[in-house]
Amino acid sequence: MTVAPHVPRELSARVPAEQRGPGLDRDAVRLLVSRGTAEPAHHGFGELPELLTAGDVLVVNTSRTLPAAVDGRIGDGRGRGEPVVVHFSTRADRWHPAGRAVAGCWAVELRSPDGRGSTRPRAGGPAGLEVRLPDGARLTLAAPLDAGSARLWWARVTGADAAELMRRHGRPIRYGYTERDQPLAAYRTVFALDGTGGSAEMPSAARPFTTEAVTRLVSKGVQFAPVSLHTGVASAEAFEPPYPERFAVPPATAWLVNAVRARRTAAGRQGAARGGRIVAVGTTAVRALESAVGADGRVRAAAGWTDLVVTPQRGVRAVDGLLTGLHEPTASHLLMLEAVADEDVLRRAYAAALERRYLWHEFGDLHLVLPD
């Protein structure tokens, strides 16, 4: 589906919302609302409690963003050689569905500095290539993650712990449409939890939520259900389906989603008002929850790796609505949106977003997709 033939560069959100003017907070973004076949409506994110009803459930991703970009150099060890930026994407456990990497390996992307603080694409490989990192660490490329693409490679870090290396010398991954580097806190959501794992890129649909916004939603009767999905680096250059990623759906979340859906079904049979929609906050929350649902529509507690790609053909079984950012025409996330809403609905929504000058990308505006 082509929802927008071209997104003008000036519609990229270059800085976080709270830096666009005095007195602003993270929630100072706009909210485009698609509700069934109705015409798109325009709101502010602060109106979200009025757009949801008591009994609705927001499924949120608790993964924390990692400082996954680390400077390195390919060379002879005497300070010369090609400068590169290593994007740490996904850490393998005992094995990984794509390539069955051994424990301790990382899927990484090598990129070239562009002289403006961000990076540009760089061809990966070859196998055996060594990158010198801070603290005397070395990163050695082993094999492509996918035989059909040389962008991501399995690599092993020696001489230092990769997580500690990122903590000491890393910074959030930054793309060319942003104006400047931001502190790690700008890339972490109010739902982020410390612990094992983390995401190379922020689950950005949840970024506008503040403590005050969550409090208002809870006061309205909206419930929150946590999941985790640790995302790898996305391809900003061309369509690319997501790679396998680690996820977890806790027992309490599975129970809540099943209970709310059963209660809604019972209310519908009795002719009562139908409430209790399951609304995923971000495509990562959709992927996690839908990876734990069976053909019978029941969600079960689950954890591990998911290679699920949600498409219109597969559809969604547990999710009724979606709160998400605005995606590029080549992004695979648009296929997921088509599983939630009709193609014509999305086309009209994106046309309205372009006309009203909504902002794209992780610091941009949001799109709420609800059923009739």
C-alpha positions as CSV (number, residue, x, y, z in Angstrom):
1,M,0.0,0.0,0.0
2,T,1.2,3.5,-0.8
3,V,-0.3,5.8,1.8
4,A,2.0,8.7,0.9
5,P,4.2,8.9,-2.2
6,H,6.6,11.2,-0.5
7,V,7.1,12.6,3.0
8,P,8.7,16.1,2.8
9,R,11.9,16.4,4.7
10,E,10.5,19.4,6.7
11,L,7.9,17.1,8.2
12,S,10.5,15.1,10.0
13,A,10.4,15.9,13.8
14,R,13.9,17.2,14.3
15,V,13.9,17.6,18.1
16,P,11.7,16.2,21.0
17,A,8.4,18.0,21.6
18,E,9.5,19.5,24.9
19,Q,12.3,21.4,23.1
20,R,10.0,23.1,20.6
21,G,8.9,25.9,22.9
22,P,8.9,27.1,26.5
23,G,6.6,25.2,28.9
24,L,6.1,22.2,26.6
25,D,6.3,18.6,27.7
26,R,6.6,15.3,25.9
27,D,2.9,15.2,25.4
28,A,2.8,18.3,23.3
29,V,2.2,16.4,20.1
30,R,-0.8,16.1,17.8
31,L,-3.0,13.0,17.6
32,L,-4.7,12.0,14.4
33,V,-7.7,9.7,15.0
34,S,-9.1,7.1,12.6
35,R,-12.3,5.5,13.9
36,G,-13.8,2.9,11.6
37,T,-14.9,4.5,8.3
38,A,-15.4,8.0,9.7
39,E,-13.3,10.8,8.4
40,P,-10.0,11.4,10.2
41,A,-10.3,13.6,13.3
42,H,-7.6,15.9,14.7
43,H,-6.8,16.1,18.4
44,G,-4.0,16.8,20.8
45,F,-2.4,13.9,22.7
46,G,-3.7,15.4,25.9
47,E,-7.2,14.5,24.7
48,L,-6.5,10.8,24.8
49,P,-8.4,10.1,28.0
50,E,-11.6,11.5,26.3
51,L,-11.1,9.3,23.3
52,L,-10.9,6.1,25.3
53,T,-13.5,4.6,27.7
54,A,-13.5,2.9,31.0
55,G,-12.5,-0.7,30.6
56,D,-10.2,-0.1,27.6
57,V,-6.7,-1.6,27.9
58,L,-3.5,0.0,26.7
59,V,-0.8,-2.6,26.0
60,V,2.6,-1.0,26.5
61,N,6.2,-2.1,25.8
62,T,8.4,-1.8,28.8
63,S,11.7,-2.3,26.9
64,R,14.3,0.4,27.7
65,T,16.3,2.0,24.9
66,L,20.0,1.2,24.9
67,P,22.9,3.6,24.1
68,A,23.5,1.3,21.1
69,A,25.7,3.5,18.9
70,V,29.5,3.2,19.6
71,D,32.3,4.8,17.7
72,G,35.0,2.5,16.2
73,R,37.7,2.4,13.7
74,I,38.8,-0.1,11.1
75,G,42.6,0.2,10.7
76,D,46.1,-0.8,11.6
77,G,45.9,-0.1,15.3
78,R,48.0,3.1,15.1
79,G,45.1,5.6,15.1
80,R,44.5,5.4,11.4
81,G,41.9,3.7,9.4
82,E,38.2,4.1,8.4
83,P,36.0,5.5,11.2
84,V,32.7,3.7,11.6
85,V,29.8,3.7,14.0
86,V,28.7,0.4,15.3
87,H,24.9,0.0,15.9
88,F,24.4,-2.8,18.4
89,S,21.1,-4.4,17.4
90,T,20.3,-7.7,19.1
91,R,22.1,-10.0,21.5
92,A,21.9,-13.7,20.9
93,D,21.1,-16.0,23.9
94,R,21.9,-19.7,23.5
95,W,20.8,-19.4,19.9
96,H,18.9,-17.1,17.6
97,P,16.3,-18.1,15.0
98,A,18.1,-16.2,12.2
99,G,21.6,-17.8,11.7
100,R,21.6,-19.7,15.0
101,A,24.4,-17.5,16.5
102,V,26.2,-18.7,19.6
103,A,25.7,-17.1,23.0
104,G,27.4,-13.7,23.4
105,C,27.2,-12.7,19.7
106,W,25.6,-9.5,18.7
107,A,23.8,-8.6,15.5
108,V,25.4,-5.3,14.5
109,E,25.2,-2.7,11.7
110,L,28.3,-0.8,10.6
111,R,27.6,2.8,9.4
112,S,29.8,5.6,8.3
113,P,29.8,9.0,10.1
114,D,28.3,11.7,7.8
115,G,30.2,14.6,9.4
116,R,27.0,16.1,10.9
117,G,26.7,13.9,13.9
118,S,24.6,11.2,12.3
119,T,25.5,8.4,9.9
120,R,25.0,7.1,6.4
121,P,24.7,3.5,5.1
122,R,27.8,1.4,4.7
123,A,28.2,-2.0,3.1
124,G,28.7,-4.7,5.7
125,G,31.5,-7.3,5.9
126,P,33.6,-9.0,5.0
127,A,33.7,-11.9,7.4
128,G,36.7,-11.5,9.7
129,L,36.7,-7.7,9.6
130,E,37.9,-6.3,12.9
131,V,36.7,-3.0,14.4
132,R,38.6,-1.4,17.2
133,L,36.4,-0.1,20.0
134,P,37.0,2.0,23.1
135,D,38.7,0.4,26.2
136,G,40.8,-1.8,24.0
137,A,37.8,-3.9,22.9
138,R,37.6,-5.6,19.4
139,L,34.5,-6.4,17.4
140,T,34.9,-9.2,14.8
141,L,32.4,-9.8,12.1
142,A,31.4,-13.5,11.6
143,A,28.6,-13.9,9.1
144,P,25.6,-12.0,7.7
145,L,22.4,-12.3,9.8
146,D,20.5,-12.9,6.6
147,A,22.0,-14.5,3.5
148,G,19.9,-12.1,1.4
149,S,21.2,-8.9,3.0
150,A,24.6,-7.8,4.1
151,R,23.4,-4.9,6.3
152,L,23.3,-6.8,9.7
153,W,26.1,-9.1,10.7
154,W,26.7,-11.4,13.6
155,A,29.8,-10.3,15.5
156,R,31.7,-11.1,18.7
157,V,33.1,-8.5,21.1
158,T,36.3,-9.4,22.9
159,G,38.3,-7.5,25.5
160,A,35.2,-5.9,27.1
161,D,31.6,-6.6,27.9
162,A,29.4,-5.2,25.2
163,A,26.7,-3.9,27.6
164,E,29.3,-2.2,29.7
165,L,30.9,-0.7,26.6
166,M,27.6,0.8,25.6
167,R,27.0,2.1,29.0
168,R,30.4,3.8,29.1
169,H,30.8,5.0,25.5
170,G,27.5,4.6,23.7
171,R,24.8,7.0,22.8
172,P,21.3,6.6,21.3
173,I,21.1,5.8,17.7
174,R,20.5,9.0,15.7
175,Y,19.4,9.4,12.1
176,G,20.0,12.2,9.8
177,Y,16.6,13.9,10.1
178,T,17.2,14.8,13.7
179,E,18.9,18.1,14.5
180,R,21.4,17.0,17.2
181,D,22.3,14.3,19.7
182,Q,19.9,13.9,22.6
183,P,20.5,12.4,26.1
184,L,19.5,8.8,26.6
185,A,16.6,10.0,28.8
186,A,15.0,11.6,25.7
187,Y,14.8,8.1,24.1
188,R,13.3,6.3,27.1
189,T,9.6,6.1,27.8
190,V,7.8,6.4,31.1
191,F,7.1,2.6,30.9
192,A,10.7,1.6,30.5
193,L,12.0,-0.9,33.1
194,D,15.6,-1.7,34.0
195,G,16.7,-5.3,33.7
196,T,18.0,-7.7,31.2
197,G,17.9,-6.7,27.5
198,G,16.8,-3.5,25.9
199,S,16.0,-2.0,22.5
200,A,18.4,-0.5,20.0
201,E,15.6,1.9,19.0
202,M,13.0,3.5,21.2
203,P,9.4,2.1,21.3
204,S,8.5,5.6,20.3
205,A,4.7,5.5,20.3
206,A,4.8,5.5,24.1
207,R,7.1,8.5,24.2
208,P,4.4,11.2,24.7
209,F,3.1,9.5,27.8
210,T,3.9,11.3,31.1
211,T,3.2,10.4,34.6
212,E,0.4,12.9,34.6
213,A,-1.1,11.4,31.4
214,V,-1.0,7.9,32.9
215,T,-2.7,9.1,36.1
216,R,-5.5,10.7,34.1
217,L,-6.0,7.6,32.1
218,V,-6.1,5.4,35.1
219,S,-8.6,7.8,36.8
220,K,-10.8,7.4,33.7
221,G,-10.8,3.6,34.1
222,V,-8.3,2.8,31.4
223,Q,-6.0,-0.1,32.4
224,F,-2.4,-0.8,31.4
225,A,-1.0,-4.2,30.4
226,P,2.8,-4.5,30.1
227,V,4.7,-6.6,27.5
228,S,8.3,-6.4,26.4
229,L,9.8,-6.6,22.9
230,H,13.4,-5.7,22.5
231,T,13.7,-4.2,19.1
232,G,16.8,-4.2,16.8
233,V,17.8,-1.6,14.3
234,A,15.4,-0.7,11.6
235,S,16.3,-0.1,8.0
236,A,15.8,3.6,7.3
237,E,16.7,3.2,3.6
238,A,14.3,0.7,2.1
239,F,11.5,-1.8,2.9
240,E,12.8,-4.6,5.2
241,P,10.7,-7.0,7.3
242,P,11.6,-7.2,11.0
243,Y,14.1,-9.8,12.2
244,P,13.4,-12.1,15.1
245,E,13.3,-10.3,18.4
246,R,13.0,-11.2,22.0
247,F,9.7,-10.8,23.7
248,A,7.7,-11.6,26.8
249,V,4.0,-11.5,27.7
250,P,3.6,-11.9,31.5
251,P,0.8,-14.1,32.9
252,A,-1.0,-11.0,34.4
253,T,-1.2,-9.4,31.0
254,A,-2.5,-12.5,29.3
255,W,-5.1,-12.9,32.0
256,L,-6.2,-9.2,31.8
257,V,-6.6,-9.2,28.0
258,N,-8.5,-12.5,28.0
259,A,-10.8,-11.3,30.8
260,V,-11.6,-8.0,29.1
261,R,-12.3,-9.6,25.8
262,A,-14.6,-12.2,27.4
263,R,-16.4,-9.5,29.3
264,R,-16.9,-7.5,26.1
265,T,-18.3,-10.6,24.3
266,A,-20.7,-11.3,27.1
267,A,-21.9,-7.7,27.1
268,G,-22.5,-7.8,23.4
269,R,-24.6,-11.0,23.7
270,Q,-26.8,-9.2,26.2
271,G,-27.2,-6.1,24.0
272,A,-25.2,-3.9,26.4
273,A,-22.7,-1.3,25.4
274,R,-19.5,-2.9,24.1
275,G,-16.4,-1.5,25.9
276,G,-13.0,-2.9,26.8
277,R,-11.0,-2.4,23.6
278,I,-7.4,-3.8,23.5
279,V,-5.3,-0.9,22.1
280,A,-1.6,-1.6,21.5
281,V,0.8,1.3,22.1
282,G,3.1,0.9,19.2
283,T,3.8,-1.8,16.6
284,T,6.2,-3.5,19.0
285,A,3.4,-4.1,21.5
286,V,1.3,-5.6,18.6
287,R,4.1,-8.0,17.7
288,A,4.6,-9.1,21.3
289,L,0.9,-9.7,22.1
290,E,0.1,-11.3,18.8
291,S,3.0,-13.6,19.2
292,A,1.4,-15.0,22.4
293,V,-2.2,-15.5,21.0
294,G,-3.5,-18.8,19.7
295,A,-5.8,-19.5,16.8
296,D,-8.6,-19.5,19.4
297,G,-7.9,-15.9,20.2
298,R,-6.7,-16.5,23.7
299,V,-3.5,-15.0,24.9
300,R,-1.1,-17.2,26.8
301,A,1.9,-16.1,28.9
302,A,5.0,-16.5,26.6
303,A,8.6,-15.5,26.3
304,G,11.4,-16.1,23.9
305,W,12.0,-15.1,20.3
306,T,9.3,-14.1,17.8
307,D,9.6,-14.0,14.0
308,L,6.0,-13.1,13.6
309,V,5.2,-10.6,10.8
310,V,1.7,-9.2,11.2
311,T,0.2,-8.7,7.8
312,P,-3.4,-8.1,6.5
313,Q,-3.5,-11.7,5.4
314,R,-2.6,-13.0,8.9
315,G,-4.7,-10.3,10.6
316,V,-4.8,-9.6,14.4
317,R,-6.5,-11.8,17.0
318,A,-6.1,-9.9,20.2
319,V,-5.6,-6.3,19.3
320,D,-8.6,-4.0,18.5
321,G,-6.8,-0.7,18.0
322,L,-3.4,0.8,17.7
323,L,-1.6,4.0,18.8
324,T,1.4,4.5,16.6
325,G,3.6,7.0,14.9
326,L,3.4,8.0,11.3
327,H,5.5,5.6,9.1
328,E,7.4,6.0,5.9
329,P,5.8,4.6,2.7
330,T,8.4,1.8,2.5
331,A,8.1,0.8,6.2
332,S,6.9,-2.8,6.9
333,H,4.9,-1.3,9.8
334,L,2.3,-0.2,7.3
335,L,1.4,-3.8,6.6
336,M,0.7,-4.2,10.4
337,L,-1.6,-1.1,10.2
338,E,-3.5,-2.7,7.4
339,A,-4.2,-5.7,9.7
340,V,-5.9,-3.3,12.1
341,A,-7.6,-0.9,9.7
342,D,-8.9,-0.8,6.2
343,E,-6.5,0.3,3.5
344,D,-8.8,3.1,2.4
345,V,-9.0,4.4,6.0
346,L,-5.3,4.5,6.3
347,R,-4.9,6.2,2.9
348,R,-7.3,9.0,4.0
349,A,-5.6,9.3,7.3
350,Y,-2.1,9.8,5.8
351,A,-3.5,12.3,3.2
352,A,-4.9,14.3,6.1
353,A,-1.6,14.0,8.0
354,L,0.3,15.5,5.1
355,E,-2.3,18.2,4.5
356,R,-2.2,19.3,8.2
357,R,1.6,19.1,8.4
358,Y,1.8,16.4,11.0
359,L,5.4,15.4,12.0
360,W,7.0,12.0,11.3
361,H,9.5,9.8,13.1
362,E,10.2,9.1,16.8
363,F,9.8,12.6,18.1
364,G,6.7,13.2,15.9
365,D,2.9,13.1,16.1
366,L,0.8,10.0,16.7
367,H,-2.0,8.2,15.0
368,L,-4.8,6.4,17.0
369,V,-6.6,3.7,15.0
370,L,-9.9,2.5,16.6
371,P,-12.6,0.2,15.4
372,D,-16.2,1.6,14.8
